[in-house]
Amino acid sequence: DAVDSAPAIVIGSGYGGAVAALRLGQAGIRTLVLEMGRLWNNPGPDGTVFCSTSAPDGRSMWFRNRTEAPLATFLWLDVVNRDISPYPGVLDRVHFDAMSVYVGRGVGGGSLVNGGMAVTPVQSYFSEQFPTVDATEMYGTYFPRARSMLGVNTIDRAWFESTEWYRFARTSRKAAANTGLKTTFVPNVYDFAYMRREADGTATRSALAGEVIYGNNHGKRSLDKTYLASALGTGNVTINTLERVREIRRAADGTYVLTADRIDVTGAVVETKQYGCTYLFLAAGSIGTTELLLRAREKGTLPALDASVGTGWGTNGNVMLARANHVWDTVGADESTIPVMGIDDWANADNPVFAEIAPLPTGLEHWVSLYLAITKNPQRASFTYDPSTDGVKLGWSAAQSAVSVSMAKKLFDRINTANSTIYRYDLFGAGSKVFADDFTYHPLGGCVLGRATDDHGRVKGYSRLYVTDGSLVPGNLGVNPFLTITALAERTMARVLSEDTAP
Ligand code: FDA
């Protein structure tokens, strides 16, 4: 007894969901998007849509009493996190035994909270991860399409070299050069022309006001401003917010029936809804999609799902760390939150690492160089369904994180030796932890392309059921993932719309 039905339903409005919604809408297919987070469009009492990073409130995190920022401390002091009141905030940190995963919540998913780095992977490594995907077509058609749709742009080189806002990146580049390492500029979806106006004082500051992980009030081309705006513009797409899909089953006629809880801003379930559709697109992210499919297989609502659903998950080898520079190597009191440069040692076959030069904007000179290292960690983990909680457990262990750490350490030991510098011990909690290896920004896998699905994201065992998000990526990509997720979703949608939905 479905109360609402649509030809197509998309679960989640991050990259995979936004691409699916736009392409379905353009094809004239009425599409409903179900998103558990809120729509971030109207200002709070302070006049801004997102709260600030320095004084976060309930808007910062998904139903928390206290914020859980990646950098827990500064000079070992608990000065970073704040008590907040529970609210469907924009950033979530999903905790598993030995690993926690940061994800965006809201219309636009991860695009609302991420650093905007839009990186095209090295083609040879892409082919290693996706041996059955036609790389020529990806690099000739789908990566360019994704870059253009997402509004990818690059920083003006002359401005980069001269502005105080990127002194931190130039200082890290110098340390890398002293080590004989290569650095590379990284494109971004943050509008650099807008950032220039922020610096000139003619536009309201966002990237230059510390905003990023709790949302950017200006400048960021998040999905709600790109793909999703176009999707709504087709007139065929509707987005329902604060609705969390819990269960998926298949009706006797082959259509899909979903159960979703609608919550209010206190988190209380105010309604449980049933939806029906012919075509179902899973785009709830690596964690969300994998959980939905694993629960469906284990509870027997979609029993024919492949045994590989729930496997092949990785952290993209993420490790965060920081170095202390010499007093004369200043990073500047002013730091833009938008990263534009990485240390590219991926070609080093003994120890492949790509390290993003990350900002640490505090408004004070602190001599810290912060990095998010992406290592070629081959470790993978599986999820298991836990009937006692109706949730999933992740089998990732601390020993598996240690593999990422040893790779990051090899690279940064070299950098420290060449520069006679040391690590910072005060940023990741009371234990003087140097390598933050217990969280990832880049959850990947769980429903891997070509294993849990066919080579185009069609879920094995069922027809008209698709995965379009980061769960397709087999655990490691070597670069920040959203551009690849977007390009793969474009590839899937092109195929599905030409082969599966024809009348
Ligand atoms: P994504 O997570 O974007 O979207 C899934 C959506 O589904 C979410 O909106 C979620 O609320 C919703 N959902 C989940 N379960 C649901 C359910 N049961 N019912 C309804 N809705 C549900 N990447 C990059 O390339 N460059 C970068 O600079 C960064 N930086 C960065 C910083 C930070 C702080 C984070 C947290 C992440 C990044 N990333 C990044 C990673 C990037 O954001 C991430 O890879 C993508 O958002 C993943 O896209 P997906 O489409 O897979 O899911």
Residues whose N, C-alpha, C, O or C-beta is under 5 A from the ligand:
A	BS01	FDA	I11 G12 S13 G14 Y15 G16 G17 L34 E35 M36 G37 Y102 V103 G104 R105 G106 G108 G109 G110 S111 V113 N114 G115 G116 M117 A118 I213 E243 R244 V245 A283 A284 G285 S286 G288 Y441 H442 D469 G470 S471 N480 P481 F482 L483 I485
